[in-house]
Amino acid sequence: MKETRRSFVYAAAAAGLAALPARGAKRALEPLSPGIKITLQLSQNLSDDDLKFARQLGVGYVTVGTTGGTYETFAALKRRIESAGLKVTNIGNTNVHNMPEVTLNLPGRDRKIEEYKQYLRDLGRAGIFYTTYAHMGNGIWSSNAETARGGAPARAFHEATAKGHWMNQTFEPPLTQGCRYSKEEIWENYTYFIKQVVPVAEEEGIRIGIHPDDPPVPELGGVPRCIFGNFDGYVRALEIANSPNIGVCLCCGTWMEGGKYMGKDVFDAARAFAKMGKLWKIHFRNVTAPIPDFVETFVDEGYTDMKKLMRTLVEVDFRGILIADHVPGMVDSRAGWAYSIGYIKALYDMAR
């Protein structure tokens, strides 16, 4: 009887192990269901009112930003959001987003790459299969804040006065690292990173959408923005990755900032990335003008026709995530987000 029971247990265990993917095996990407997933951004410290706000807006999806999340963090957030009748499109981790150690080959590079790989494993274990990654070596560059319509505080950029910022770091011109990097160095550092990351993304079945450099000035602080600062750079970067799991987070505002430097306008870029099957996330926002000077605006003003942009996304059958982003501040802290999401939903109905 003992031998029979033991044999049964061994057989059951073996069957369970056989059902698990072998280490190193690729997990198929989940197909993207039809329709644009209009998504509200929330912080890690989201409240019950935040989730109620999302439901009142009529969005079905939420994306969350964390600073150093773990599997336990991600799983708990996912359970809480799903219990409110919403779905999670993405849980980010700013600790492994815009890593100078990786982009510029600084001390601690391999440690940060391992941290990023563990982040992917934690996402996969939690059942979250998309993340956005940014590869900027010296942060997001801005000048002193200015105002959009009605005096709403908004980010501004003037090439003559801008500095780089990320987390608690400030990057001062003219040379933020005390030296000037070559384009070849930046490409080598990207290749070193992506070749280690791709196998993990493929094991976990996670799509990684890469964000454009913000702003896509050809060089800032001695660091070329040659990879994710123009269309041709993206194409080469995707070829180097050579993986179905590496694609594009098209921050439309950033693309508009780049103007002539991008090689394609935002409409043609959306069409081209969609044709490649690489268009997975949209940051739907507008700016006053291309570099060297711009101010971020409300979604219904700025120099780009957002109606045409939404029509373009519908025409290419975009099935990914779409968020309002960098929303100018309004009198009430949630009002700007409500205004932007409402406008986006109306544009989507119009375009369909």
N, C-alpha and C positions, 0 to 999 in steps of 0.2 A: 504493500500500500504506500509506504514511504517512497519507494523507488518510483512508483507510478506518478505520485504527486510531484516528486522532484523533476521527473521527465517532463511533466506538463508545464511546470514553471519555467524550465529551461527553454522549452519550445515556444512558450508565449513570449519570453524575453527576446528570443532570437527573431521572432516574427515582428516584434516591436522595433528592434534595431534595423531590421531589413526595410521597414517602412520609412525610416529616417533617411534624408539625403546623405550620401557619403561626404566626409570632409573634403572640401575642394570641388564638390559637384556644383554645377550651376543651377540656380533656381530660376525658373522661367518668369519673365516679367508678367505681372498681372495686366490683362488687356484693359485699356482705358474705355470706360463706358461712354456712350454718346452724351454730348452736351458739355457746356462750360460749367465748371464747379466754382461758382462765386463764393468767396471765402472771406471770413472776418479774421483779422489778426488780433490775438489776445496775448497778454503777458503770462509768464509762468504763475504769477500770483493772481490768477483769474478768480473772480468772485461769482457767487450765484447770480448776482445782477448782470454780470458780463454775459453769462450764458443765456439769461433771460433776454438781454438786449439782442443777442444774435438771433434768437427765435423770433423776436418782435420784428427784426429787419427782414425776416423771411429767408435768411441764408441757411443752407443745410450743412455748411462746412466751417471748420475753425482751424486756424494754424496758430501754433504757440511757439514763442521764443523762450529758450532757457539759457542759463549761464552755467554750463558744467553739468548737464543732466546725465542721469544713469538709466539703466533699464528700469529700475524701480520707479524713478521719476516719470519716465515716459509711460509706463504701464498704468500708473495711478492717474495721470492726466487723461489718458485715453479712456479709462473706465469712467472717470467723472464726466467727461464730455459726452460720451455715448449714453450715459444714464440720463442726460438732459435732452436726448433725442437728436444729437448732432453727430457729425462724423469728423475725424481728424484727417486733414490732408498732409500735414507736415508738423514735426516738432524739431525746431532748430536748436543749435548749441553754439553760442557766440565764441566759446573757447576754441573751437576748431573751424572758425570762419574768418577769413582774412588773417592768415597766419604769416607774419613776416619771416619767422624761422624757416618756413617752407618755401615761400616765394623767393626769398633772398639768400637762402642757404646760410642761415645764422646758427649759432650754437643752440642745440636742442631740437634740430630739425627732425631727426629720427624719432625722438620722443613724441613730438607733435603728430607725426604721421601715424605712429602707433595709437595715439589718443584718438585720432580721426577714425582709424580702422575699428577701434573698439566702439566708438559712437555708432558706426554703421551696424555692427553686430547687435548692439543694444536696440537700435531701431527695428531691425529685422525680427528680433525676438519678441518685441512689443507689437509686431504686426503693422508697422508703419513703413511704407515702401516708396516714399519720395523724400528727398532733402535738397535744399539749395546750398550751393557752395560758392564762395567768392575767393578770388585769387589775387587780391590787391596787396602789394608788398608794403605800402606805407599809408594805408587807411583811405577813408573817404574824405575828400578835400572840400572845404567850405570856407566862406568868408563870414563876417558877422551877419546874423539873421536880419532879414528885412521883412517886408509885409506884402501879402497878397491882397486881394480885394477886401475892402472894408477894414483894413488894418490888421488882418489875420497874420500872426507870426508865421514866417516861412523861411526855409533854408535858401541861402543865396550863395553864388559863386562868382568871384572875380579873380581871374588868373593872377593879377598883380598883387593881391592881398591874401590869397587862400593859404590855409594850412591843412595838413592831414590829421585826422582824428580816428581813433578806433579804441573801444573799451576805455582804459584810463591812459592811453598813450596819445601824445601829440607829436606830429612829424613836422619839423620846421624846415623851410627852404633856406638856402638854395639846394643843399645836399643833405637829405634827411639821415643818411647813413655815413656821412663824411666822405663819400666816394660816389662815382658815377658807374652804374652797371651797364653792361652791354646787352643788346637784345639777345645775343647768343646765350648769355648766362641765364636770363629769365626763361628762355625756352628750355634750357637744360634742367633747370630747377623744376619746371612744370612737368617735364617728362619723367624725372626721377620720382616725383610724387604720384602722378597718375598711374604709372605702371605698377606701383605697389597697391594702390587703392582699388583698381579695376577688379582684381580677383575676388576681393572681399565683397564689393558691390554685387558681383555676379553670383557669388555664393548665397547672398542674402536676398537677391531679387529686388534690389533697391535702385531706383532711378535717381541719378544725381544731375540736377539742372544747374549749369554754371552761369552765374550772374555777370553782366558786363562790368568793367572797371568804371567806377563812379568818382569823378567824371572821366570820360575817355580822352583826356588830353594825351598827346603822343608821349610826353615825358613829364613827370612831376617829381621834384626833389631828387633828381638824378636817377630815377627808376623808370625805364621805358614801360609804357602800357601797351605793349605790342601784341599781346595774345588775345585778351578779351576786351580790346579797345577798338576793334574793327571786324568787319565780316570775314575777311580773308584769314585773320588770325583765328577766329572761331573754327573755320573749316579745317585749318591745319591742326588745331588742337584736338578736334573730334577725330581726325584721321590718326593722330598719334595714340589717342586712347583706344581706338579700334574696338569699341565695345557697344553693344546695344544699350548698356546701362548709363552711358554718359551722353547728356544732351544739354538743352538750353533753358535757362530761366531768362526770358526776355523782359528785362526791366525797360519798359517803353520810354519812361522819362529819361533814363540814362542814355538810351539810344538816341533820343531827340537831342540831348545835350551835346552829343558828339558831332551832329550835323554832317558836314562833308567828309570828316575823317572816318566815318563808319563804312564807307564804300557802298552801302545801300541804305535807302531810307527805311523807316520803321515798318512800312507796309510791305515793301519787297523783302525785308529781312524775315518778317513773319511768314510770308509765303514760302521763302526758300527753306527755312528751318522746318516748317510743316511738311514740305515735300520730302525732306530727308527723314521724316518721322522722329524729329528731335525736339519739337516744340512742346514743352511740358508745363511751363508756368509763365504767367504774365503778371507783371507789376503795371497796373493800368493807371498811369499818371501823366501829367503834362508839365511843361516848363515854358518860360516866356520866350526863349531864344536859344540858339546853339552857343557853345563856348566861342569867345572867352568870357562871356558874362551871361548869367541867367539867374532867375528866381523861380522856385517851385510854385506852382499855382493850384487853384482848385481845378478839378477835373474838367469843368466846362469852360475854362479859359486857357490861354496859352497859344502857342503857334501851330499846334498840330490838330487836325480835324479828328476828334475822337469818335465821331459817328462813323467816319470812313474806316477807322481802325477796328471798331467793333464789327462792322460789316465784313472786313477782311478776315477776322477770326472766324466768323460764321461761315464764310465762303470756303475756308480751308478745312472746315470741320474740326476746329480746335476742341479737344476733349480734356484739356488739363485744368489746372488751378488758376484762378484769376483773383487777385487781391487789389484793393485800394491801398495806396502806399504813400508815405511822406505827405500825409494830408495836412494842409495848413491848419493852425489852431483856430478854434472858434470860441465864442463866449462860454459855452458849455463843453466840457471835455469830450463828450460823446457826439456832439452835434456834427462835427466835421466828418466823422466816420459814417454817421447816418446819411448825411448829404451825399457823400461820395458813393456809398453802396446803393442808395436809392437811384442816383443818376445812372450808375452802371447797370442796374437791373432794368431800368427803362430803355437804355441803349440796346441791351441784349434782346428785349422784347421787340423793339423796333427792327433790329437787324434780322431777326428770325421771321 
